[in-house]
Amino acid sequence: MILKPIGIIRSPYKTKGDAPRQGRLVQTLGTVEIFPEFTEGLKDIEKRKHVILIYWLHQANRGTLITPTPDSPTPRGVFSIRSPGRPNPIGICTTELIERKGNVLTVRGIDAIDGTPLIDIKPYIPKLDKVSCDD
C-alpha cells in the first residue's frame, strides 16, 4: 500500500501535547494547503459547509495496541477508541469549511498538529454521515 499526501495541515498546535483530544471540542482555526497537482480536485468544495479531513498521524506510536484513555482507568484496545497511537495512524476530523482561497482551505475545529500530512478530504453529508446513537 502506498499513500501519497495531497497536502499539509497547518495549525497552531506545535506538539502532540498542544492538540486537543478531538477537533469538535474546540473552535480552533487551521488551514489545509493542497499541493498544486491536486488543486483541481477542490472544484465545488466551497459548496460544502463541513469537510472530513483524513490525515497521517506522523508522530504517533505505531506499536500501540492497548492504551489508557482519559475517560476510564482501564486500558482499552486502540480499535475501540480514538487514540492516535495505532498500527496505521490515520486521523479523521470533521471540520467546518470557512473559506477556500485557491489551493488553501480555512477550517474550524481542527485537532492535527502543524505539518501533518493530509491523505484525503471527503465532504460531510449529513444524510450519509450523521448517526443517532447512545455513544
Secondary structure, 3 states (H helix, E strand, C coil): CCCCCCEEEECCCCCHHHCCCCHHHCCCEEEEEECHHHHHHHCCHHHCCEEEEEEECCCCCCCCCEEEECCEEEEEEHHHCCCCCCCCCEEEEEEEEEEEECCEEEEECCCCCCCEEEEEEEECCHHHHCCCCCC
